[in-house]
Amino acid sequence: MGSGILIRAFAQAYRQALANASKTGVAQETLQNVARRGSKIMTEQEARQILGVSEQSTWEEILQKYDNLFESNAKNGSFYLQSKVHRAKECLENVYQGKEQGSSGQNT
């Protein structure tokens, strides 16, 4: 019985806190911050830092760095680093595909 009272009091306090937050705009700001964090996309600069390549690197150089880093992290068992390396390659792959499409479209 005591736990039921406690749960109802907590729920009421939570609803009141949400109402207060919405009046001050804190709730909206919090939702925006959560949305930004949830959709964090790796930037081109971050991807280049992870793979250790420059803007002048060719796609073949990027693939070589990717293969070396991915394999070394597979052997040492760091799944987190391995996934970061993979995401960096995906990011740069999108950049390089965009450049190829842009340059082929200019020739016509």
Backbone as a printed PyTorch tensor [residue, N CA C, xyz], in Angstrom:
tensor([[[  0.8140,  -1.1850,   0.0000],
         [  0.0000,   0.0000,   0.0000],
         [  0.8650,   1.2580,   0.0000]],

        [[  1.9330,   1.2370,   0.7860],
         [  2.8270,   2.3840,   0.8660],
         [  3.5260,   2.6450,  -0.4460]],

        [[  3.8570,   1.5750,  -1.1680],
         [  4.5360,   1.7660,  -2.4540],
         [  3.6000,   2.3740,  -3.4850]],

        [[  2.3070,   2.0570,  -3.4190],
         [  1.3270,   2.6380,  -4.3440],
         [  1.2130,   4.1400,  -4.1520]],

        [[  1.2300,   4.5670,  -2.8930],
         [  1.1660,   6.0000,  -2.5850],
         [  2.4200,   6.6850,  -3.1030]],

        [[  3.5580,   6.0380,  -2.9010],
         [  4.8250,   6.6000,  -3.3470],
         [  4.8630,   6.7360,  -4.8700]],

        [[  4.3740,   5.7260,  -5.5740],
         [  4.3600,   5.7650,  -7.0360],
         [  3.4480,   6.8750,  -7.5360]],

        [[  2.2550,   7.0040,  -6.9280],
         [  1.3300,   8.0770,  -7.3470],
         [  1.9210,   9.4520,  -7.0830]],

        [[  2.5960,   9.6020,  -5.9380],
         [  3.2240,  10.8940,  -5.6100],
         [  4.3410,  11.2170,  -6.5970]],

        [[  5.1150,  10.2090,  -6.9450],
         [  6.1910,  10.4080,  -7.9160],
         [  5.6280,  10.7990,  -9.2760]],

        [[  4.5750,  10.1090,  -9.7150],
         [  3.9630,  10.4130, -11.0140],
         [  3.4080,  11.8310, -11.0270]],

        [[  2.7690,  12.2340,  -9.9360],
         [  2.2240,  13.5840,  -9.8590],
         [  3.3420,  14.6240,  -9.8830]],

        [[  4.4160,  14.3780,  -9.1610],
         [  5.5490,  15.3000,  -9.1380],
         [  6.1930,  15.3850, -10.5200]],

        [[  6.2740,  14.2700, -11.2030],
         [  6.8550,  14.2500, -12.5440],
         [  6.0000,  15.0660, -13.5110]],

        [[  4.6810,  14.8810, -13.4540],
         [  3.7830,  15.6590, -14.3140],
         [  3.9050,  17.1510, -14.0290]],

        [[  4.0180,  17.5020, -12.7530],
         [  4.1600,  18.9090, -12.3860],
         [  5.4890,  19.4670, -12.8900]],

        [[  6.5470,  18.6830, -12.7950],
         [  7.8560,  19.1270, -13.2830],
         [  7.8150,  19.3510, -14.7930]],

        [[  7.1500,  18.4530, -15.5240],
         [  7.0100,  18.6300, -16.9730],
         [  6.2130,  19.8860, -17.2990]],

        [[  5.1450,  20.1260, -16.5510],
         [  4.3370,  21.3220, -16.7830],
         [  5.1540,  22.5800, -16.5330]],

        [[  5.9280,  22.5890, -15.4550],
         [  6.7800,  23.7440, -15.1520],
         [  7.8420,  23.9390, -16.2230]],

        [[  8.4180,  22.8480, -16.6740],
         [  9.4790,  22.9330, -17.6860],
         [  8.9230,  23.4500, -19.0050]],

        [[  7.7120,  23.0260, -19.3610],
         [  7.1450,  23.4800, -20.6340],
         [  6.8180,  24.9680, -20.5910]],

        [[  6.4930,  25.4730, -19.4280],
         [  6.2080,  26.9020, -19.2910],
         [  7.4700,  27.7340, -19.5080]],

        [[  8.6070,  27.2310, -19.0880],
         [  9.8430,  27.9880, -19.1950],
         [ 10.6180,  27.6820, -20.4750]],

        [[ 10.1770,  26.7080, -21.2530],
         [ 10.8770,  26.3750, -22.4890],
         [ 11.9960,  25.3700, -22.2860]],

        [[ 12.1980,  24.9190, -21.0640],
         [ 13.2660,  23.9530, -20.7890],
         [ 12.9770,  22.6210, -21.4690]],

        [[ 11.7110,  22.2200, -21.4910],
         [ 11.3560,  20.9410, -22.1000],
         [ 11.6990,  20.9330, -23.5840]],

        [[ 11.3810,  22.0150, -24.2720],
         [ 11.6750,  22.0930, -25.7090],
         [ 13.1750,  22.0320, -25.9590]],

        [[ 13.9330,  22.7610, -25.1520],
         [ 15.3900,  22.7600, -25.3080],
         [ 15.9640,  21.3740, -25.0400]],

        [[ 15.4450,  20.6960, -24.0410],
         [ 15.9130,  19.3560, -23.7140],
         [ 15.6280,  18.3940, -24.8570]],

        [[ 14.4270,  18.4720, -25.4290],
         [ 14.0910,  17.6040, -26.5570],
         [ 14.9950,  17.8710, -27.7550]],

        [[ 15.3140,  19.1270, -28.0070],
         [ 16.2050,  19.4550, -29.1100],
         [ 17.6010,  18.8970, -28.8700]],

        [[ 18.0910,  18.9950, -27.6310],
         [ 19.4150,  18.4660, -27.3040],
         [ 19.4560,  16.9490, -27.4580]],

        [[ 18.3990,  16.2770, -27.0330],
         [ 18.3340,  14.8210, -27.1630],
         [ 18.3190,  14.4360, -28.6410]],

        [[ 17.5640,  15.1790, -29.4410],
         [ 17.4970,  14.8850, -30.8740],
         [ 18.8560,  15.0770, -31.5280]],

        [[ 19.5740,  16.1370, -31.1350],
         [ 20.9030,  16.3680, -31.7060],
         [ 21.8620,  15.2480, -31.3460]],

        [[ 21.8460,  14.8350, -30.0840],
         [ 22.7550,  13.7750, -29.6440],
         [ 22.3990,  12.4510, -30.2910]],

        [[ 21.1010,  12.1790, -30.4460],
         [ 20.6620,  10.9120, -31.0130],
         [ 21.0030,  10.7720, -32.4770]],

        [[ 21.1110,  11.8750, -33.1720],
         [ 21.3930,  11.8090, -34.6020],
         [ 22.7920,  12.3120, -34.9190]],

        [[ 23.7100,  12.0900, -34.0080],
         [ 25.0730,  12.5690, -34.2120],
         [ 25.6780,  11.8350, -35.3950]],

        [[ 26.0110,  12.6060, -36.3920],
         [ 26.6080,  12.0590, -37.6100],
         [ 28.0800,  12.4490, -37.6210]],

        [[ 28.9000,  11.5140, -38.0090],
         [ 30.3290,  11.7790, -38.0600],
         [ 30.6310,  12.8010, -39.1550]],

        [[ 31.4420,  13.7730, -38.8200],
         [ 31.8290,  14.7830, -39.8030],
         [ 32.9820,  14.2630, -40.6570]],

        [[ 33.1780,  14.9070, -41.7970],
         [ 34.2790,  14.5190, -42.6770],
         [ 35.6180,  14.7000, -41.9650]],

        [[ 35.7520,  15.7860, -41.2240],
         [ 37.0070,  16.0470, -40.5140],
         [ 37.2850,  14.9580, -39.4750]],

        [[ 36.2610,  14.5700, -38.7290],
         [ 36.4320,  13.5100, -37.7270],
         [ 36.8080,  12.1940, -38.3960]],

        [[ 36.1690,  11.8860, -39.5150],
         [ 36.4660,  10.6510, -40.2430],
         [ 37.9130,  10.6440, -40.7230]],

        [[ 38.3850,  11.7900, -41.2190],
         [ 39.7730,  11.8770, -41.6860],
         [ 40.7550,  11.7070, -40.5260]],

        [[ 40.4120,  12.2560, -39.3640],
         [ 41.2820,  12.1070, -38.1970],
         [ 41.3520,  10.6580, -37.7470]],

        [[ 40.2260,   9.9860, -37.7500],
         [ 40.1970,   8.5820, -37.3200],
         [ 41.0530,   7.7160, -38.2400]],

        [[ 40.9270,   7.9300, -39.5420],
         [ 41.6800,   7.1160, -40.5010],
         [ 43.0880,   7.6340, -40.7450]],

        [[ 43.3710,   8.8520, -40.3110],
         [ 44.7050,   9.4100, -40.4930],
         [ 45.0020,   9.7650, -41.9310]],

        [[ 44.0200,  10.3430, -42.6150],
         [ 44.1990,  10.7400, -44.0060],
         [ 43.9200,  12.2290, -44.1590]],

        [[ 44.4340,  12.8000, -45.2330],
         [ 44.2260,  14.2270, -45.4890],
         [ 43.1900,  14.4090, -46.5900]],

        [[ 42.8660,  15.6500, -46.8870],
         [ 41.9130,  15.9410, -47.9530],
         [ 42.4800,  15.5810, -49.3280]],

        [[ 43.8070,  15.5210, -49.4340],
         [ 44.4310,  15.1880, -50.7050],
         [ 44.5770,  13.6800, -50.9170]],

        [[ 44.2290,  12.8810, -49.9140],
         [ 44.3660,  11.4260, -50.0310],
         [ 43.4270,  10.8780, -51.0880]],

        [[ 43.9120,   9.8790, -51.8050],
         [ 43.0750,   9.2160, -52.8050],
         [ 42.1880,   8.1920, -52.1150]],

        [[ 41.1790,   7.7530, -52.8390],
         [ 40.2730,   6.7520, -52.2750],
         [ 41.0230,   5.4470, -51.9790]],

        [[ 42.0060,   5.1140, -52.8090],
         [ 42.7960,   3.8990, -52.5930],
         [ 43.5950,   4.0010, -51.2870]],

        [[ 44.1490,   5.1730, -51.0070],
         [ 44.8900,   5.3770, -49.7490],
         [ 43.9590,   5.2440, -48.5440]],

        [[ 42.7580,   5.7650, -48.6810],
         [ 41.7760,   5.6740, -47.5950],
         [ 41.4120,   4.2180, -47.3430]],

        [[ 41.1850,   3.4650, -48.4250],
         [ 40.8470,   2.0460, -48.2690],
         [ 41.9840,   1.2620, -47.6230]],

        [[ 43.2140,   1.5980, -47.9760],
         [ 44.3710,   0.9170, -47.3980],
         [ 44.4500,   1.2000, -45.8950]],

        [[ 44.2810,   2.4650, -45.5090],
         [ 44.2880,   2.8220, -44.0770],
         [ 43.1500,   2.1200, -43.3550]],

        [[ 41.9820,   2.1180, -43.9860],
         [ 40.8180,   1.4580, -43.3970],
         [ 41.0990,  -0.0220, -43.1400]],

        [[ 41.6070,  -0.7060, -44.1550],
         [ 41.8930,  -2.1440, -44.0180],
         [ 42.8760,  -2.4050, -42.8810]],

        [[ 43.9550,  -1.6140, -42.8170],
         [ 44.9590,  -1.8030, -41.7680],
         [ 44.3670,  -1.5870, -40.3780]],

        [[ 43.6340,  -0.4760, -40.2040],
         [ 43.0630,  -0.1720, -38.8890],
         [ 41.9670,  -1.1600, -38.4990]],

        [[ 41.1350,  -1.5340, -39.4560],
         [ 40.0430,  -2.4650, -39.1710],
         [ 40.5840,  -3.8240, -38.7490]],

        [[ 41.5820,  -4.3160, -39.4680],
         [ 42.1620,  -5.6220, -39.1530],
         [ 42.9030,  -5.6070, -37.8150]],

        [[ 43.6570,  -4.5460, -37.5510],
         [ 44.3980,  -4.5030, -36.2880],
         [ 43.4510,  -4.4310, -35.0970]],

        [[ 42.3150,  -3.7560, -35.2440],
         [ 41.3400,  -3.7080, -34.1590],
         [ 40.5510,  -5.0050, -34.0480]],

        [[ 40.4380,  -5.7380, -35.1330],
         [ 39.7760,  -7.0390, -35.0780],
         [ 40.6400,  -8.0280, -34.2890]],

        [[ 41.9550,  -7.9530, -34.4890],
         [ 42.8730,  -8.8600, -33.7820],
         [ 42.9540,  -8.5370, -32.2940]],

        [[ 42.9520,  -7.2570, -31.9540],
         [ 43.0890,  -6.8430, -30.5560],
         [ 41.7580,  -6.8040, -29.8210]],

        [[ 40.6620,  -7.0230, -30.5190],
         [ 39.3680,  -7.1560, -29.8790],
         [ 38.6780,  -5.8680, -29.4830]],

        [[ 39.0150,  -4.7410, -30.0950],
         [ 38.3390,  -3.4870, -29.7560],
         [ 37.2160,  -3.2390, -30.7650]],

        [[ 36.0250,  -3.7110, -30.4180],
         [ 34.8760,  -3.5470, -31.2970],
         [ 34.5090,  -2.0750, -31.4450]],

        [[ 34.6490,  -1.2930, -30.3770],
         [ 34.3250,   0.1380, -30.4280],
         [ 35.1890,   0.8550, -31.4730]],

        [[ 36.4940,   0.6400, -31.4060],
         [ 37.3820,   1.2880, -32.3760],
         [ 37.1270,   0.7690, -33.7820]],

        [[ 36.8690,  -0.5030, -33.8750],
         [ 36.5870,  -1.0950, -35.1730],
         [ 35.3340,  -0.4570, -35.7870]],

        [[ 34.3210,  -0.2130, -34.9820],
         [ 33.1100,   0.4050, -35.5100],
         [ 33.3460,   1.8650, -35.8750]],

        [[ 34.1810,   2.5790, -35.1040],
         [ 34.5140,   3.9610, -35.4500],
         [ 35.2480,   4.0140, -36.7930]],

        [[ 36.1670,   3.0950, -37.0050],
         [ 36.9110,   3.0260, -38.2610],
         [ 35.9440,   2.7570, -39.4160]],

        [[ 35.0180,   1.8470, -39.1950],
         [ 34.0440,   1.5170, -40.2390],
         [ 33.1570,   2.7280, -40.5600]],

        [[ 32.6890,   3.4280, -39.5220],
         [ 31.8450,   4.6220, -39.7300],
         [ 32.6270,   5.7240, -40.4520]],

        [[ 33.9100,   5.8400, -40.1450],
         [ 34.7400,   6.8470, -40.8150],
         [ 34.8450,   6.5340, -42.3000]],

        [[ 35.0360,   5.2600, -42.6340],
         [ 35.1130,   4.8710, -44.0480],
         [ 33.7850,   5.1470, -44.7440]],

        [[ 32.6760,   4.8330, -44.0910],
         [ 31.3600,   5.1060, -44.6810],
         [ 31.1670,   6.5980, -44.9480]],

        [[ 31.5690,   7.4150, -43.9940],
         [ 31.4410,   8.8590, -44.1390],
         [ 32.2330,   9.3620, -45.3390]],

        [[ 33.4860,   8.9470, -45.4230],
         [ 34.3360,   9.3960, -46.5320],
         [ 33.8850,   8.8060, -47.8590]],

        [[ 33.3100,   7.6270, -47.8150],
         [ 32.7850,   7.0150, -49.0320],
         [ 31.6790,   7.8980, -49.6120]],

        [[ 30.8130,   8.4160, -48.7490],
         [ 29.7470,   9.3230, -49.2010],
         [ 30.3380,  10.6020, -49.7840]],

        [[ 31.3940,  11.1170, -49.1560],
         [ 32.0380,  12.3410, -49.6390],
         [ 32.6330,  12.1120, -51.0170]],

        [[ 33.3600,  11.0040, -51.1790],
         [ 34.0250,  10.7310, -52.4520],
         [ 33.0250,  10.4020, -53.5550]],

        [[ 31.9280,   9.7300, -53.2150],
         [ 30.8940,   9.4600, -54.2200],
         [ 30.2540,  10.7600, -54.6740]],

        [[ 30.0420,  11.6840, -53.7330],
         [ 29.4780,  12.9900, -54.0820],
         [ 30.3930,  13.7720, -55.0020]],

        [[ 31.7110,  13.6940, -54.7490],
         [ 32.6720,  14.3940, -55.6110],
         [ 32.6730,  13.8030, -57.0110]],

        [[ 32.6020,  12.4640, -57.0990],
         [ 32.5990,  11.8110, -58.4040],
         [ 31.3530,  12.1780, -59.1970]],

        [[ 30.2060,  12.2040, -58.5340],
         [ 28.9580,  12.5510, -59.2140],
         [ 28.9640,  14.0050, -59.6330]],

        [[ 29.5260,  14.8660, -58.7850],
         [ 29.6010,  16.2980, -59.1040],
         [ 30.5070,  16.5720, -60.2790]],

        [[ 31.6390,  15.8850, -60.3410],
         [ 32.5760,  16.1210, -61.4450],
         [ 32.0710,  15.5150, -62.7440]],

        [[ 31.3620,  14.3940, -62.6880],
         [ 30.8370,  13.8110, -63.9240],
         [ 29.6700,  14.6260, -64.4510]],

        [[ 28.9200,  15.2730, -63.5670],
         [ 27.8010,  16.1090, -63.9930],
         [ 28.2550,  17.4010, -64.6320]],

        [[ 29.4590,  17.8680, -64.2990],
         [ 29.9640,  19.1070, -64.8530],
         [ 30.4690,  18.9220, -66.2740]],

        [[ 30.8460,  17.6950, -66.6270],
         [ 31.3970,  17.4370, -67.9490],
         [ 30.3350,  17.4350, -69.0230]],

        [[ 29.0670,  17.2770, -68.6680],
         [ 28.0150,  17.2150, -69.6820],
         [ 27.4060,  18.5480, -69.9500]]])
